[in-house]
Amino acid sequence: MANTPQSKKRAKQSEVRRQRNVAMRSKIRSSIKNILKAVDSGDKEAATSAYKIAVPIIDGMTNKGILHKNTSSRHKSRLNARIKAMA
């Protein structure tokens, strides 16, 4: 366990950051699942609106360093392709 004041503070900070990252990852996954549910139900309007909500969330997590930029691009591209294929 942490002994010095500096290491105690760092341990506390890393736990706070871990909790925040877990919450943000959960938010991304939920937004992606909302798009996939709308696509599976065949509702293009709902899928498009869910996609418009999810893109800024995904981009924000990329800017914060939680997702790699290629990962976020891949998610957005595949989701958009699934929405366009609904026609």
VMD Tcl script that builds the backbone (N, CA, C; Angstrom):
set m [mol new atoms 261]
animate dup $m
set s [atomselect $m all]
$s set {name element resname resid chain x y z} {
  {N N MET 1 A 0.845 -1.184 0.000}
  {CA C MET 1 A 0.000 0.000 0.000}
  {C C MET 1 A 0.882 1.236 0.000}
  {N N ALA 2 A 0.282 2.377 -0.316}
  {CA C ALA 2 A 1.011 3.638 -0.408}
  {C C ALA 2 A 1.492 4.072 0.970}
  {N N ASN 3 A 2.743 4.496 1.033}
  {CA C ASN 3 A 3.321 4.922 2.302}
  {C C ASN 3 A 3.552 6.419 2.369}
  {N N THR 4 A 4.106 6.990 1.320}
  {CA C THR 4 A 4.404 8.422 1.346}
  {C C THR 4 A 3.145 9.219 1.003}
  {N N PRO 5 A 3.096 10.466 1.433}
  {CA C PRO 5 A 1.924 11.296 1.089}
  {C C PRO 5 A 1.699 11.396 -0.414}
  {N N GLN 6 A 2.800 11.492 -1.172}
  {CA C GLN 6 A 2.679 11.592 -2.618}
  {C C GLN 6 A 2.042 10.333 -3.199}
  {N N SER 7 A 2.471 9.167 -2.749}
  {CA C SER 7 A 1.923 7.926 -3.300}
  {C C SER 7 A 0.479 7.710 -2.860}
  {N N LYS 8 A 0.127 8.184 -1.653}
  {CA C LYS 8 A -1.273 8.095 -1.217}
  {C C LYS 8 A -2.169 8.953 -2.105}
  {N N LYS 9 A -1.694 10.158 -2.421}
  {CA C LYS 9 A -2.468 11.049 -3.287}
  {C C LYS 9 A -2.599 10.453 -4.685}
  {N N ARG 10 A -1.497 9.902 -5.216}
  {CA C ARG 10 A -1.540 9.320 -6.551}
  {C C ARG 10 A -2.502 8.135 -6.608}
  {N N ALA 11 A -2.530 7.336 -5.554}
  {CA C ALA 11 A -3.451 6.194 -5.504}
  {C C ALA 11 A -4.896 6.673 -5.507}
  {N N LYS 12 A -5.158 7.739 -4.753}
  {CA C LYS 12 A -6.511 8.299 -4.700}
  {C C LYS 12 A -6.916 8.875 -6.060}
  {N N GLN 13 A -5.984 9.598 -6.698}
  {CA C GLN 13 A -6.261 10.187 -8.003}
  {C C GLN 13 A -6.512 9.116 -9.061}
  {N N SER 14 A -5.722 8.065 -9.036}
  {CA C SER 14 A -5.889 7.025 -10.051}
  {C C SER 14 A -7.223 6.304 -9.878}
  {N N GLU 15 A -7.676 6.148 -8.643}
  {CA C GLU 15 A -8.979 5.516 -8.413}
  {C C GLU 15 A -10.116 6.394 -8.935}
  {N N VAL 16 A -10.016 7.695 -8.700}
  {CA C VAL 16 A -11.038 8.627 -9.204}
  {C C VAL 16 A -11.071 8.584 -10.728}
  {N N ARG 17 A -9.898 8.611 -11.343}
  {CA C ARG 17 A -9.832 8.570 -12.809}
  {C C ARG 17 A -10.369 7.254 -13.350}
  {N N ARG 18 A -10.064 6.154 -12.665}
  {CA C ARG 18 A -10.558 4.848 -13.105}
  {C C ARG 18 A -12.084 4.807 -13.089}
  {N N GLN 19 A -12.671 5.312 -12.008}
  {CA C GLN 19 A -14.128 5.343 -11.904}
  {C C GLN 19 A -14.741 6.180 -13.025}
  {N N ARG 20 A -14.128 7.326 -13.316}
  {CA C ARG 20 A -14.634 8.201 -14.372}
  {C C ARG 20 A -14.528 7.521 -15.730}
  {N N ASN 21 A -13.404 6.856 -15.986}
  {CA C ASN 21 A -13.228 6.166 -17.261}
  {C C ASN 21 A -14.224 5.029 -17.440}
  {N N VAL 22 A -14.498 4.309 -16.360}
  {CA C VAL 22 A -15.483 3.221 -16.421}
  {C C VAL 22 A -16.859 3.775 -16.774}
  {N N ALA 23 A -17.223 4.878 -16.159}
  {CA C ALA 23 A -18.527 5.489 -16.423}
  {C C ALA 23 A -18.619 5.962 -17.870}
  {N N MET 24 A -17.542 6.550 -18.376}
  {CA C MET 24 A -17.560 7.049 -19.750}
  {C C MET 24 A -17.618 5.911 -20.759}
  {N N ARG 25 A -16.875 4.837 -20.494}
  {CA C ARG 25 A -16.930 3.680 -21.392}
  {C C ARG 25 A -18.336 3.084 -21.414}
  {N N SER 26 A -18.975 3.063 -20.265}
  {CA C SER 26 A -20.341 2.558 -20.182}
  {C C SER 26 A -21.286 3.421 -21.008}
  {N N LYS 27 A -21.076 4.726 -20.967}
  {CA C LYS 27 A -21.913 5.654 -21.728}
  {C C LYS 27 A -21.756 5.415 -23.227}
  {N N ILE 28 A -20.526 5.164 -23.669}
  {CA C ILE 28 A -20.277 4.886 -25.086}
  {C C ILE 28 A -20.994 3.602 -25.496}
  {N N ARG 29 A -20.810 2.561 -24.687}
  {CA C ARG 29 A -21.417 1.270 -25.018}
  {C C ARG 29 A -22.933 1.369 -25.074}
  {N N SER 30 A -23.522 2.122 -24.153}
  {CA C SER 30 A -24.973 2.288 -24.141}
  {C C SER 30 A -25.450 3.007 -25.396}
  {N N SER 31 A -24.727 4.039 -25.807}
  {CA C SER 31 A -25.144 4.782 -26.998}
  {C C SER 31 A -25.027 3.916 -28.247}
  {N N ILE 32 A -23.996 3.073 -28.313}
  {CA C ILE 32 A -23.847 2.174 -29.457}
  {C C ILE 32 A -24.975 1.139 -29.460}
  {N N LYS 33 A -25.314 0.623 -28.287}
  {CA C LYS 33 A -26.401 -0.358 -28.201}
  {C C LYS 33 A -27.737 0.254 -28.611}
  {N N ASN 34 A -27.954 1.535 -28.287}
  {CA C ASN 34 A -29.195 2.194 -28.697}
  {C C ASN 34 A -29.306 2.251 -30.215}
  {N N ILE 35 A -28.191 2.520 -30.889}
  {CA C ILE 35 A -28.201 2.553 -32.357}
  {C C ILE 35 A -28.499 1.164 -32.905}
  {N N LEU 36 A -27.837 0.154 -32.351}
  {CA C LEU 36 A -28.022 -1.207 -32.857}
  {C C LEU 36 A -29.450 -1.706 -32.634}
  {N N LYS 37 A -30.056 -1.321 -31.507}
  {CA C LYS 37 A -31.453 -1.707 -31.267}
  {C C LYS 37 A -32.368 -1.089 -32.310}
  {N N ALA 38 A -32.139 0.191 -32.616}
  {CA C ALA 38 A -32.967 0.871 -33.611}
  {C C ALA 38 A -32.768 0.258 -34.992}
  {N N VAL 39 A -31.533 -0.117 -35.325}
  {CA C VAL 39 A -31.261 -0.747 -36.619}
  {C C VAL 39 A -31.949 -2.108 -36.693}
  {N N ASP 40 A -31.859 -2.882 -35.622}
  {CA C ASP 40 A -32.477 -4.212 -35.615}
  {C C ASP 40 A -33.998 -4.144 -35.690}
  {N N SER 41 A -34.570 -3.091 -35.109}
  {CA C SER 41 A -36.021 -2.948 -35.171}
  {C C SER 41 A -36.483 -2.414 -36.515}
  {N N GLY 42 A -35.555 -1.909 -37.329}
  {CA C GLY 42 A -35.902 -1.414 -38.658}
  {C C GLY 42 A -36.347 0.031 -38.681}
  {N N ASP 43 A -36.147 0.755 -37.609}
  {CA C ASP 43 A -36.577 2.148 -37.526}
  {C C ASP 43 A -35.405 3.054 -37.900}
  {N N LYS 44 A -35.365 3.469 -39.170}
  {CA C LYS 44 A -34.236 4.265 -39.656}
  {C C LYS 44 A -34.195 5.643 -39.000}
  {N N GLU 45 A -35.366 6.210 -38.756}
  {CA C GLU 45 A -35.438 7.537 -38.123}
  {C C GLU 45 A -34.811 7.504 -36.729}
  {N N ALA 46 A -35.169 6.505 -35.939}
  {CA C ALA 46 A -34.625 6.383 -34.586}
  {C C ALA 46 A -33.133 6.081 -34.621}
  {N N ALA 47 A -32.711 5.262 -35.575}
  {CA C ALA 47 A -31.298 4.921 -35.694}
  {C C ALA 47 A -30.475 6.152 -36.045}
  {N N THR 48 A -30.997 6.978 -36.941}
  {CA C THR 48 A -30.292 8.198 -37.333}
  {C C THR 48 A -30.185 9.173 -36.178}
  {N N SER 49 A -31.258 9.333 -35.436}
  {CA C SER 49 A -31.216 10.260 -34.297}
  {C C SER 49 A -30.294 9.733 -33.198}
  {N N ALA 50 A -30.299 8.423 -32.968}
  {CA C ALA 50 A -29.394 7.838 -31.975}
  {C C ALA 50 A -27.945 7.990 -32.410}
  {N N TYR 51 A -27.700 7.880 -33.711}
  {CA C TYR 51 A -26.343 8.054 -34.238}
  {C C TYR 51 A -25.867 9.492 -34.018}
  {N N LYS 52 A -26.752 10.451 -34.267}
  {CA C LYS 52 A -26.387 11.859 -34.076}
  {C C LYS 52 A -26.090 12.170 -32.611}
  {N N ILE 53 A -26.724 11.465 -31.708}
  {CA C ILE 53 A -26.448 11.640 -30.275}
  {C C ILE 53 A -25.133 10.958 -29.903}
  {N N ALA 54 A -24.857 9.809 -30.500}
  {CA C ALA 54 A -23.692 9.014 -30.114}
  {C C ALA 54 A -22.377 9.574 -30.637}
  {N N VAL 55 A -22.383 10.200 -31.804}
  {CA C VAL 55 A -21.134 10.665 -32.409}
  {C C VAL 55 A -20.389 11.665 -31.518}
  {N N PRO 56 A -21.039 12.690 -30.976}
  {CA C PRO 56 A -20.289 13.600 -30.093}
  {C C PRO 56 A -19.768 12.911 -28.832}
  {N N ILE 57 A -20.492 11.926 -28.335}
  {CA C ILE 57 A -20.034 11.189 -27.154}
  {C C ILE 57 A -18.763 10.413 -27.498}
  {N N ILE 58 A -18.778 9.728 -28.636}
  {CA C ILE 58 A -17.613 8.959 -29.065}
  {C C ILE 58 A -16.420 9.888 -29.306}
  {N N ASP 59 A -16.665 11.002 -29.971}
  {CA C ASP 59 A -15.580 11.956 -30.241}
  {C C ASP 59 A -15.023 12.543 -28.950}
  {N N GLY 60 A -15.891 12.806 -27.998}
  {CA C GLY 60 A -15.435 13.349 -26.723}
  {C C GLY 60 A -14.540 12.378 -25.978}
  {N N MET 61 A -14.878 11.102 -26.023}
  {CA C MET 61 A -14.059 10.102 -25.351}
  {C C MET 61 A -12.710 9.949 -26.061}
  {N N THR 62 A -12.713 10.161 -27.366}
  {CA C THR 62 A -11.456 10.113 -28.116}
  {C C THR 62 A -10.557 11.280 -27.709}
  {N N ASN 63 A -11.139 12.462 -27.585}
  {CA C ASN 63 A -10.358 13.639 -27.198}
  {C C ASN 63 A -9.812 13.510 -25.783}
  {N N LYS 64 A -10.522 12.799 -24.925}
  {CA C LYS 64 A -10.068 12.614 -23.550}
  {C C LYS 64 A -9.058 11.480 -23.423}
  {N N GLY 65 A -8.860 10.723 -24.498}
  {CA C GLY 65 A -7.863 9.660 -24.477}
  {C C GLY 65 A -8.396 8.324 -23.992}
  {N N ILE 66 A -9.699 8.196 -23.866}
  {CA C ILE 66 A -10.278 6.938 -23.410}
  {C C ILE 66 A -10.367 5.944 -24.571}
  {N N LEU 67 A -10.648 6.454 -25.767}
  {CA C LEU 67 A -10.655 5.639 -26.974}
  {C C LEU 67 A -9.548 6.112 -27.905}
  {N N HIS 68 A -8.973 5.187 -28.638}
  {CA C HIS 68 A -8.020 5.559 -29.687}
  {C C HIS 68 A -8.805 6.122 -30.862}
  {N N LYS 69 A -8.199 7.028 -31.613}
  {CA C LYS 69 A -8.933 7.681 -32.698}
  {C C LYS 69 A -9.357 6.693 -33.782}
  {N N ASN 70 A -8.543 5.679 -34.036}
  {CA C ASN 70 A -8.937 4.688 -35.043}
  {C C ASN 70 A -10.109 3.843 -34.555}
  {N N THR 71 A -10.156 3.572 -33.263}
  {CA C THR 71 A -11.268 2.807 -32.696}
  {C C THR 71 A -12.572 3.583 -32.845}
  {N N SER 72 A -12.536 4.873 -32.522}
  {CA C SER 72 A -13.753 5.671 -32.629}
  {C C SER 72 A -14.174 5.801 -34.091}
  {N N SER 73 A -13.213 5.965 -34.997}
  {CA C SER 73 A -13.539 6.060 -36.419}
  {C C SER 73 A -14.168 4.764 -36.914}
  {N N ARG 74 A -13.626 3.635 -36.455}
  {CA C ARG 74 A -14.164 2.342 -36.862}
  {C C ARG 74 A -15.600 2.176 -36.389}
  {N N HIS 75 A -15.860 2.525 -35.124}
  {CA C HIS 75 A -17.222 2.416 -34.595}
  {C C HIS 75 A -18.193 3.283 -35.395}
  {N N LYS 76 A -17.810 4.531 -35.614}
  {CA C LYS 76 A -18.695 5.452 -36.333}
  {C C LYS 76 A -18.945 4.970 -37.757}
  {N N SER 77 A -17.900 4.501 -38.414}
  {CA C SER 77 A -18.033 4.049 -39.793}
  {C C SER 77 A -18.956 2.835 -39.897}
  {N N ARG 78 A -18.759 1.866 -39.012}
  {CA C ARG 78 A -19.579 0.652 -39.074}
  {C C ARG 78 A -21.036 0.934 -38.714}
  {N N LEU 79 A -21.251 1.802 -37.735}
  {CA C LEU 79 A -22.627 2.141 -37.364}
  {C C LEU 79 A -23.320 2.881 -38.500}
  {N N ASN 80 A -22.598 3.826 -39.114}
  {CA C ASN 80 A -23.177 4.577 -40.213}
  {C C ASN 80 A -23.474 3.674 -41.399}
  {N N ALA 81 A -22.599 2.721 -41.659}
  {CA C ALA 81 A -22.831 1.772 -42.754}
  {C C ALA 81 A -24.072 0.930 -42.506}
  {N N ARG 82 A -24.286 0.535 -41.260}
  {CA C ARG 82 A -25.475 -0.272 -40.931}
  {C C ARG 82 A -26.750 0.553 -41.095}
  {N N ILE 83 A -26.675 1.833 -40.756}
  {CA C ILE 83 A -27.848 2.697 -40.923}
  {C C ILE 83 A -28.139 2.896 -42.401}
  {N N LYS 84 A -27.103 3.131 -43.187}
  {CA C LYS 84 A -27.310 3.344 -44.636}
  {C C LYS 84 A -27.802 2.090 -45.334}
  {N N ALA 85 A -27.432 0.921 -44.834}
  {CA C ALA 85 A -27.852 -0.337 -45.441}
  {C C ALA 85 A -29.323 -0.644 -45.184}
  {N N MET 86 A -29.952 0.134 -44.324}
  {CA C MET 86 A -31.362 -0.138 -43.992}
  {C C MET 86 A -32.306 0.201 -45.133}
  {N N ALA 87 A -31.880 0.976 -46.103}
  {CA C ALA 87 A -32.749 1.418 -47.201}
  {C C ALA 87 A -33.325 0.229 -47.939}
}
mol reanalyze $m
mol bondsrecalc $m
mol representation Tube
mol addrep $m
